[in-house]
């Protein structure tokens, strides 16, 4: 499904990280810290991020559609360089 966010909305997908313990157990989702998201689509009024950026957002914001999270650009708190 193609997503075209409207106005100041941004479509995000969560980066699922995995880590391995010293005994070889694979842990999905990292250490329980704030999830990191990748920008997959932006609305026409968004100028703070672009497709492909990695970001952190305020938790508890947005709407889930399929496997994506749709948020307003004002809820993006950090863009990773």
C-alpha positions in Angstrom: 0.0 0.0 0.0 1.3 3.4 -0.9 0.9 6.1 1.7 0.6 9.9 0.9 0.4 11.8 4.2 -1.6 15.0 4.1 -0.6 18.5 5.3 2.0 18.3 8.2 1.8 14.5 8.7 4.7 12.0 8.6 4.6 8.3 8.0 7.0 6.3 10.1 8.1 2.6 10.4 9.8 1.4 13.6 13.3 0.0 13.3 13.3 -3.3 15.0 16.7 -4.0 16.5 18.0 -7.3 17.8 20.7 -8.0 20.2 22.3 -11.2 21.3 23.1 -12.1 24.9 26.4 -13.7 25.8 24.7 -17.1 25.9 23.4 -16.6 22.3 19.8 -15.7 23.1 18.4 -13.3 20.5 16.4 -10.4 22.0 14.1 -8.5 19.6 13.4 -4.8 20.1 16.6 -3.7 21.8 16.7 -2.9 25.5 13.2 -1.4 26.0 14.4 2.1 25.4 12.5 4.6 23.2 12.0 3.1 19.7 13.7 4.6 16.7 11.6 5.2 13.5 12.4 5.6 9.9 10.6 8.2 7.8 8.8 6.5 4.8 6.6 9.4 3.6 6.0 13.1 4.4 3.2 15.5 3.8 3.6 18.7 1.6 3.9 21.0 4.6 6.7 19.1 6.3 10.2 20.6 6.0 12.0 19.3 9.1 12.5 15.7 7.9 12.8 13.8 4.6 12.2 10.2 3.5 15.0 8.0 4.8 15.7 10.1 8.0 15.8 8.2 11.3 13.9 9.9 14.1 12.7 9.7 17.7 9.2 10.9 18.5 7.1 11.8 21.6 5.6 8.5 22.8 1.9 8.0 22.7 1.3 10.2 19.7 0.0 9.2 16.2 -2.3 6.8 14.4 -1.3 3.2 13.5 -2.1 2.2 9.9 -1.0 -1.3 8.9 2.7 -1.4 10.1 3.2 2.4 10.0 2.7 5.2 12.5 1.3 8.5 11.2 2.3 11.5 13.4 2.3 15.3 13.1 5.8 16.7 12.4 5.6 18.6 15.7 5.9 15.3 17.6 9.3 14.5 16.1 11.8 15.3 18.8 15.1 14.2 17.3 16.5 13.6 13.8 19.6 11.3 13.9 22.5 12.4 11.7 
